[in-house]
Amino acid sequence: MIWFPNRRSEFTLFLRDIPSMVYAKNISKKICSLFKDLLLGEIKPFDISGSIGISMPPNHGSNFDEQIAVPDIALYHTKDLGKDCYCRFH
């Protein structure tokens, strides 16, 4: 797993050996639920949500630049759909 921030409120997560899109979607559901359940002590001073864009090589990009750009496109489509959800690149 490689994680790095790429914008003020976004980060990119690369996972190796993901066997299928179904597996990637299950991981995405778990990550979204972490954002929903995130509490800071007893109070929740602000809402935190997670939107996830998914891509899987080689169908969604074969080089590093494509692997950064393609999930970003899916991410912004996800944000159009609402909060706390995920979308794969089509």
N, C-alpha and C positions, 0 to 999 in steps of 0.2 A: 504494500500500500504506500502510495506517495500522496502527501497532502501539501498544498501550498495556497496561500491567499493570492487572489488575482485582481481583486477590487476591494473597495472599502468594506463592503458587506457580503462579499462572495468568496468562495474558495473552490478549488478544483481537487477532486479526489480520484486518483488512478488506482484501480484494483486489478490485480493479475489473476489469471486463471478463472475467470468467470465462465462457467460452462454454458449458460444460456441466458436469453433475455428474461425468461421467467425468474431465474435466480437474481438477476440484476434488479428486477422490479421488486422482489421480496426484500432485498437489501434497502432499496429506496424507501419502501413502506416503513421499515424499521427506523431509518434515519429521520423521516418525517415525523414519526411518532415521538422520537426523542425531542424534537423541537416543540411539539405540542405539550409534552410533559415537563419541560424544563421549568424549574422553579428556582427562584433565588431566595432561599430561606422560606419563611412563612408567607411572604408577600410576592406578588408578581407585578413589579412596577411598570413593566411594558410588555407588549406582545412580541413574541419571537416566532417567526414562521420559517418554514423551509420549502423551497421550490427546487426541484432537481431535474436536470436535463441529462438524458442517458444516450450514450453512443457506444457501439461495440465495433472494434476493428475486425476484419479489414473492410467490412461493408460500409462503415461510416467514416472512413478515413484511413489512409495508410501511412501518413507521416505525422510528426509531432504537431505541426501547425494545424493540420486538419483535425487532429485529436483534441485540440484546444477549441477550435472554431465550431465544430459540429455540435458538441453538447451545449455550447453557449446559445446556438440557435434554438435548440430544444428547450433550454432553460427559459428563454424569453417567451416561447410559446406556452410553457407551463405557467409562467406568471400571468399571462393573459387569461388562463383558465381559472385562476384563483390561488389561494394560499394553501400550503401544506399538501402539495401534490407533486407528481413527477410525470414526465413525458419522455418518450424515446424519440430520437431523430427518425424521420421518415424519409 
